[in-house]
Amino acid sequence: MEQTLFDRRTILKTIGQGLITAPTLSQLSVAQTTKHPAHPARAQGPPRQKLTLNIRDFGATGDGRTRDTNAIQSAIDRCSALGGGDVLFPAGNYLIGAIALRSRTLLSLDKDATLTGTPDFNDYPVTQVRWEGKWIPGHTALIYALDSTDTGIVGPGKIVGNPDLGGRPRPGSPLRHPALIEAINCSNLRFEDFSTSYHLMWSLHPTCSKNVIIKNLTIRSTGGNGDGIDIDSCQHVIIDNCDIATGDDCISLKSGRGAEGYAQLNTTEDVTITNCTFADSIFACIGVGSETSGGIRNVRISKCKFTGAKTFAIYIKSRPGRGAFIEDITCDDLDVAGTTGGFLRLNILNSGIQDSDPVPGDEGIPTLRDFRFANVRVDNVPVLIDGTSIHPNKPLHGLTLSNITGTCAKGISLANVNGAVIRAIKVTGYTGPLLSIANVTGIGLTGAATIEPPKVPDPIPAPATPYQLH
C-alpha cells in the first residue's frame, strides 16, 4: 500500500517498451545492411522523469483574497499533459472555485497550505452528479475528478468548503449543491494525510470508482447532510486511520436507488474500514444504505472506536422497492460508547424515501445474507441490537453475534432471521430479557422471549409500463 500511484504504471510502461524494442531492433539490424544507419539512442530517447510543478510558478498567490482557480488548474492540466507527477501547494491560503483533478497527477499540500472554496455557485460547473442514489444535474465538488485514473490528494494541508454552499436541492433551486471532494468514474485514487471542514454537505464522495485509498484523514462537518465519507457504487476501497466527526453519517455505503440503480446494478463491494474513530451528531457513525439498489457486499469493519452517535453506531438500512442485496458484512474488534440509540440497528422495512420508480413485488425486497459481529465492547448503550425490521418474505440468512461485552439498558431484539448464531453475550445493566425473537432460527436462542413480528408495508405493484433507463 506504500507504493505510489505511479509505480504500477511505470512498471507496465517499462514492460511495454521491452516488448516493443525487440522487433524494432531487429528491423534496425536489417536497415543497417541496406541504406539507412540506425540511431539507437535517438530511437529510444531518455528515460522519462516524474514531473513536479509548483502552483506559484503558474501565478497562484495564496493570499486568501485572490481567486487562484485558473492558476491552479493550469498547473494540474500541464502536469497531466506532460505525463504526470506532483502538483505542489506551498504554504498559503488559496481561494478557489472548483478545480478538476486529471489523470496521473497528485496534489501535494504543504502543512500550512489551505484550499478554501468561494461562496459563488457560479464557480462550480454543472454536470450529472449522484444525489440520494439518483443521477441528477448538480454542481461539481470543490475538488472533483471525472473519468480519471492515478490521481488524488495528499497532505498534510487542509481543504475547507464554504459554508454558504451546503444544503439540499429544493423545488426552486433543484441543482445539487457542491460536495467538497468528489471522484466520478475514476480508478486508482489516493486521499491521504490531510484535513477537511465543511457544512451541510458531503466531504468526500467517490462514485462509480475503483481502487480507492482513504488514509489518515481528519474530517469535520456540521449540520444535516454533512456526511464524512460517502462510498457510492465503488469497488476495492480502503479507509484506514481516519478521525471523523460529522453532522450526519461519518461513513455511508450506498449504491443507487430504485429502478434506475437496480437497472445499472453498480455494486459497492470490497470495502475495508479499519483503525478509525467516529463521532456523529445527527444520525449514525456507519450507515450501510439506505440507497442499496445496486447491491452492497463484502464489507469489513474492524478495530474502530465509536465515541458518539445520535442513533446507532452501525445502522444497516433499506426498504422494499430497492431490490438487490446486502451481504457479507463483518464487524470485529469495536469499542462503542456515547450513542443515543444503541450499538446496531437493522431496518430493511422503511428507511429512506421511496423512489418514484421502485422495484416491484418480492424482487424489490432486498436480499440479506451473512452478517457477523464479534468482539464488541459497549459502554452504557441504550439498546444493544434492534434487528426487528426485516421483511418475512426475505429473512436475513446468517447472523452471527459473538463475544459482545459491556453495559446496556436493553438487550437484543430480532425478527425474521434464519441461521442465527448467538454466543458469549456477556453484558450487564439491562432490564427485561437479554434476547427477544420473532421467527428466528439458529443456535443460542434458548430462553429467548417471544415478541410480535413487525408490521410490513403493503406490496409494491408492478408498473403499467416496465421501467427503462431514460
Summary of the structure (lengths in Angstrom):
residues: 470
radius of gyration: 25.5
end to end distance: 40.0
largest distance: 96.4
contacts: 1736
relative contact order: 0.07
helix: 14%
strand: 49%
